[in-house]
Amino acid sequence: MPVEVTQLVDDVMRQCPATIRVFLNHKMRCVGCPIACFHTVDDACREHGVDRAKFLADLRAVATKESASASTVEPELVTARWPAVP
């Protein structure tokens, strides 16, 4: 999932839960904040005084890692077994 500065904070955290740790590592207490559904990533960086470029790079690194691991998991193939007909 590509993360952009125009995305809402709440959307980023819901679509890619691993990004929650990035918010917390940058001392941004956006998790559970009622404003998260209105603030963009850019708004949150400005409000918290966080370097936008560094924060966005960290978000993208985690989001890329999560989407890559999710796409490499193969679903288990289940074969149907029917009872033998007498």
N, C-alpha and C positions, 0 to 999 in steps of 0.2 A: 504494500500500500504506500503510494507516494504521499508524503506529508508536506503540505504547503502552509505558508504563514497566514493564508486567508481562511483556513479551516477553523471551525469552532473547536475549542479545547475539549469540550465534552465529546464531540464526534471522534476526535483523535483517540481519546482514552477508551471509548467504547469499541471502536473498530480495531484497535490494536492495544489490548490491555497491558502488554509489556512496556508501553510508553509511560505508564503511571510511575514506574521507578525513575524514569528520566526527570519527570516533573519534580519528584521528591528530592532527587540528587541535586537539583538546581535550587532547592529551597523554595519551590513554588507549591503552595498548599492548595492547588486547584482541585484535588480529589475531593468530591463531595461539596464543593463550593456552589452555591446557587447561581453564581454569575458565570460559571463555566459553560453553560449552554448559550450564553450571549457573547462571550469574549472569544476573539480569534486568537490564534497562537501569537500573532504580532501584538495584540492588545495585552495579553498576559505578560509577554516579555517586557513591554514598556512599563506596565504597572509594577512589576517585581524588580525592575532594573537589571534584567538578565541580558547578556550578550545574545542577540537574536541569531546571528550566524552560527555561533557555537551550539546554542540550544537546538536549533533546527538540524544541524549536522548530527547531534546526538540522537534526536528523535528519529531521523531518517535511518541511521545505522541500526537502531533497535527494530524499527518497523520493517526494514529490509530483511533483517535476520529472521524475524518472526514469520514473515510471509514466505521466505525461502524454505524454512523448516516445515511450514504447513503444506507447501506444495509438493514436497518430496515424500510425504507419507502416503504410501500406497494403501488403498482400502483392501481389507482381507477378502479374498474370493471365497464365497461359500457355495458349495455344491449341494443342490437339493437331492435328498435321498428318498425315494418312494419305496413303499413296501413291495416286495415281490408279489406278482399276481400268481395265484395257484393255478 
